[in-house]
Amino acid sequence: MTDKYAVLGNPIGHSKSPMIHAEFAKQTKQDISYEAILAPLDGFSDTVKRLIAEGYKGVNVTVPFKFEAFDMANDINASAVVPEASNTLVFYEGSAAAYNTDGIGLVTDIQKNLARPLQGKRVLMIGAGGAAQGVAIEIAKANPATFVVVNRSVEKVHDMQKKLEGAKEQDIVAITASSFNGLDGQVFDVVINATSAGLTDSVLPIPDSIFTSNILAYDMMYGRETPFMLQARSAGAQVADGLGMLVEQAAEAFSIWRGIKPDTKPVIATIRAL
Ligand code: NDP
């Protein structure tokens, strides 16, 4: 019997997840269906309950429901504890277990696909919203030399610092909070844009001096060249968008559901060529 999965969001029409999971299923010969479902803004948990009753095996969760997914889950996997948000639910015996695969997706894309190990490197993350909170713990666990986070509203960075300090993982690198002004004169190896500024083509107040030819400038957004990417590219930096992260977080979810890890490389190439 075909096992049913879906991605829930609002809006959801733009989602590439059905295509990605169809590619994974074909490659690994798994008998699954995967659809995009628009959940009403006030009806996320009702939608999840309906899908559980209809025999679905799990869902991915996207904006704006990742925090609600965490709140309604019966079990919380370690990956979702620090983010307090979930992008992957596993359904079992009428219950839901919450996972977060965004951090692994980002770190795998940077370290494996882009061949940029984070250990011992100086990492800057811009942004402290939902996506940034989701990936912070995995970046810290990759053991960079320094991990600086800058955000317009600095209290969100302090919140992130506290969450990481409270994490059970031992010996993870602590976050250093910075203001945008404080970036002047600082040097990094990897700069990650986890803001949504690219959605509105807004230019971030980051000094040109942080972009050198040696750094990786990674924008978690995909589908368009953002002002962040343009600024970094014109300074000669290696530039990447978040498409690889999208496919890697999906591969991790697929592996949690199906117990088999798909090969992401051909899928990234297929989605990028569309
Ligand atoms: P949120 O709304 O939760 O957070 C937005 C963040 O961007 C905040 O830190 C906010 O700062 C900052 N921000 C927005 N506009 C500006 C601006 N003009 N100048 C400076 N800072 C700004 O969004 P998410 O965290 O959910 O999403 C962020 C990005 O990550 C999106 O582009 C999304 O597409 C991408 N993403 C990619 C994924 C992938 O798989 N590749 C997965 C998940 C997300 P402040 O707090 O001060 O308002």
Residues whose N, C-alpha, C, O or C-beta is under 5 A from the ligand:
A	BS01	NDP	G127 A128 G129 G130 A131 A132 N151 R152 S153 A194 T195 S196 A197 S202 M220 M221 G242 L243 M245 L246
